[in-house]
Amino acid sequence: MTINFPTNQWQYLEQRPHPWRKQLYLKGKRIKASVIYSDMIVNAETLAQAAENWDLPLAAIQEIIDYCESHQELLKQEAAVERQIVLEGVTIEPPITHR
């Protein structure tokens, strides 16, 4: 199943090539929108606190919230796949290489 989001819908988020993950990432970063969103929830951060913590504009944090709240089913499905892969002992992200 391929999910294509309109490219002009999001100012701070973008698709990244991945074999099964379809959620959007922060533009220019290897950070999934759901990582920032869940960090905000777990740490009970306000928009301003999250923006400061992640060094992002408030508008980017609001966009991440809007995206994650409107794509909960996709995020749940991907989290389930990720949990299964981890349980099977497979690495799901490529190693970080320093240049």
Residue frames as qw, qx, qy, qz and C-alpha x, y, z in Angstrom:
[[0.000, 0.889, 0.457, 0.000, 0.00, 0.00, 0.00],
 [0.431, 0.138, 0.013, 0.892, 1.50, 3.31, -1.05],
 [0.106, -0.866, -0.426, 0.241, 0.36, 6.51, 0.60],
 [0.423, 0.275, 0.142, 0.852, 1.20, 9.72, -1.19],
 [0.130, -0.763, -0.403, 0.488, 0.58, 13.01, 0.56],
 [0.377, 0.878, 0.155, 0.249, 0.26, 16.23, -1.41],
 [0.671, 0.061, -0.175, 0.718, 3.74, 17.74, -1.43],
 [0.060, 0.480, -0.006, 0.875, 2.43, 21.28, -0.94],
 [0.593, -0.646, -0.408, -0.254, 0.31, 20.42, 2.10],
 [0.734, -0.604, -0.107, 0.291, 3.21, 20.48, 4.57],
 [0.206, 0.933, -0.240, 0.171, 5.80, 23.24, 4.89],
 [0.243, -0.714, 0.629, -0.190, 8.08, 21.52, 7.42],
 [0.731, -0.127, 0.662, -0.105, 7.46, 17.83, 6.66],
 [0.477, 0.528, -0.545, -0.444, 8.46, 15.60, 3.76],
 [0.992, 0.025, 0.052, -0.115, 8.34, 12.01, 2.59],
 [0.116, -0.664, 0.727, 0.131, 11.53, 9.96, 2.68],
 [0.729, 0.226, -0.586, -0.272, 12.22, 6.77, 0.79],
 [0.352, -0.326, 0.798, -0.366, 11.75, 3.73, 3.02],
 [0.171, -0.003, -0.944, -0.282, 10.68, 0.15, 2.25],
 [0.270, -0.507, -0.815, -0.074, 7.60, 0.23, 4.51],
 [0.189, -0.554, -0.423, 0.692, 7.51, 3.44, 6.53],
 [0.221, 0.613, 0.513, 0.559, 5.21, 6.06, 5.00],
 [0.258, -0.877, -0.316, 0.253, 4.94, 8.68, 7.71],
 [0.362, 0.851, -0.047, 0.378, 6.50, 12.07, 7.12],
 [0.704, -0.225, -0.201, 0.642, 9.82, 13.33, 8.44],
 [0.132, -0.884, -0.031, 0.448, 11.04, 16.77, 9.42],
 [0.643, 0.756, -0.031, 0.119, 12.44, 18.33, 6.24],
 [0.350, 0.755, -0.467, 0.298, 16.19, 17.93, 5.91],
 [0.333, -0.496, 0.700, -0.392, 16.41, 15.70, 9.00],
 [0.462, 0.017, -0.877, -0.128, 16.20, 11.99, 9.74],
 [0.140, 0.072, 0.697, -0.699, 13.58, 12.65, 12.40],
 [0.134, -0.454, -0.819, -0.324, 10.09, 11.20, 12.05],
 [0.292, -0.501, -0.073, -0.811, 7.26, 13.57, 12.90],
 [0.783, -0.457, -0.367, -0.206, 6.00, 10.99, 15.39],
 [0.669, -0.057, -0.432, 0.602, 9.26, 11.14, 17.36],
 [0.067, 0.238, -0.173, 0.953, 8.82, 14.84, 18.08],
 [0.570, -0.407, -0.269, -0.662, 5.10, 14.42, 18.73],
 [0.821, -0.342, -0.456, 0.040, 5.57, 11.55, 21.19],
 [0.497, 0.058, -0.388, 0.774, 8.43, 13.40, 22.91],
 [0.197, -0.366, 0.028, -0.909, 6.08, 16.33, 23.50],
 [0.738, -0.405, -0.321, -0.435, 3.41, 14.06, 24.97],
 [0.803, -0.172, -0.475, 0.316, 5.75, 12.03, 27.18],
 [0.428, -0.023, -0.313, 0.847, 7.42, 15.17, 28.55],
 [0.055, -0.807, -0.558, 0.183, 4.15, 17.16, 28.76],
 [0.334, -0.192, 0.153, 0.910, 5.74, 19.98, 26.77],
 [0.330, 0.771, 0.262, -0.477, 3.94, 23.05, 25.49],
 [0.692, 0.673, 0.153, 0.215, 4.43, 24.10, 21.88],
 [0.069, 0.935, -0.302, 0.170, 6.97, 26.70, 23.01],
 [0.603, -0.560, 0.569, 0.001, 8.92, 24.16, 25.07],
 [0.851, 0.201, 0.452, 0.176, 8.99, 21.66, 22.21],
 [0.501, 0.843, 0.005, 0.194, 10.08, 24.36, 19.76],
 [0.157, -0.865, 0.461, -0.121, 12.93, 25.32, 22.08],
 [0.760, -0.316, 0.568, 0.009, 13.86, 21.71, 22.82],
 [0.782, 0.299, 0.480, 0.262, 14.00, 20.74, 19.13],
 [0.206, -0.459, 0.259, 0.824, 15.24, 24.16, 17.93],
 [0.179, 0.400, 0.749, 0.497, 12.27, 24.53, 15.57],
 [0.204, -0.179, -0.057, -0.961, 9.83, 27.32, 14.81],
 [0.438, 0.138, 0.624, -0.632, 6.46, 27.17, 16.56],
 [0.681, 0.386, -0.163, -0.600, 4.82, 26.70, 13.17],
 [0.454, 0.323, -0.823, -0.109, 6.82, 23.51, 12.60],
 [0.080, -0.013, 0.885, -0.460, 5.71, 22.09, 15.96],
 [0.557, 0.299, 0.322, -0.705, 2.08, 22.96, 15.20],
 [0.634, 0.405, -0.475, -0.457, 2.39, 21.29, 11.79],
 [0.244, 0.216, -0.937, 0.127, 3.83, 18.15, 13.40],
 [0.307, 0.141, 0.720, -0.606, 0.91, 18.04, 15.86],
 [0.628, 0.392, 0.003, -0.672, -1.62, 18.55, 13.05],
 [0.533, 0.380, -0.703, -0.278, -0.02, 15.83, 10.95],
 [0.129, 0.128, -0.946, 0.268, 0.30, 13.27, 13.76],
 [0.391, 0.207, 0.602, -0.664, -3.22, 13.85, 15.06],
 [0.674, 0.436, -0.056, -0.594, -4.69, 13.47, 11.57],
 [0.658, 0.397, -0.622, -0.149, -2.64, 10.33, 10.76],
 [0.536, -0.463, 0.595, -0.380, -3.01, 8.31, 13.98],
 [0.956, 0.112, 0.210, -0.171, -3.94, 5.07, 12.20],
 [0.704, 0.607, -0.310, 0.200, -0.83, 5.19, 9.99],
 [0.014, -0.678, 0.597, -0.429, 1.39, 5.91, 13.01],
 [0.752, -0.282, 0.479, -0.354, -0.17, 3.03, 14.98],
 [0.949, 0.312, 0.017, -0.042, 0.32, 0.63, 12.06],
 [0.521, 0.665, -0.431, 0.316, 3.96, 1.62, 11.65],
 [0.318, -0.597, 0.592, -0.439, 4.60, 1.33, 15.40],
 [0.908, -0.086, 0.327, -0.249, 3.17, -2.20, 15.33],
 [0.849, 0.482, -0.163, 0.139, 5.41, -3.18, 12.40],
 [0.192, 0.728, -0.514, 0.412, 8.42, -1.64, 14.14],
 [0.610, -0.459, 0.518, -0.385, 7.69, -3.54, 17.37],
 [0.973, 0.127, 0.167, -0.096, 7.42, -6.82, 15.44],
 [0.665, 0.629, -0.305, 0.264, 10.69, -6.20, 13.62],
 [0.102, -0.685, 0.569, -0.442, 12.47, -5.38, 16.87],
 [0.812, -0.266, 0.416, -0.313, 11.07, -8.54, 18.49],
 [0.945, 0.318, 0.033, 0.064, 12.49, -10.51, 15.57],
 [0.660, -0.518, 0.244, 0.487, 15.91, -8.96, 16.23],
 [0.575, 0.490, 0.345, 0.557, 16.20, -7.08, 12.96],
 [0.232, -0.402, -0.058, 0.884, 17.77, -3.62, 12.76],
 [0.342, 0.747, 0.570, 0.001, 15.24, -1.23, 11.24],
 [0.131, 0.976, -0.068, -0.157, 17.41, 1.83, 10.66],
 [0.768, 0.464, -0.210, 0.388, 20.67, 2.05, 8.74],
 [0.656, -0.435, -0.201, 0.582, 23.73, 2.71, 10.89],
 [0.051, 0.995, 0.000, -0.086, 24.76, 6.32, 11.30],
 [0.798, 0.125, 0.047, 0.587, 28.06, 6.99, 9.64],
 [0.200, -0.892, 0.019, 0.406, 30.24, 9.95, 10.47],
 [0.699, 0.632, 0.059, 0.330, 32.13, 11.59, 7.67]]
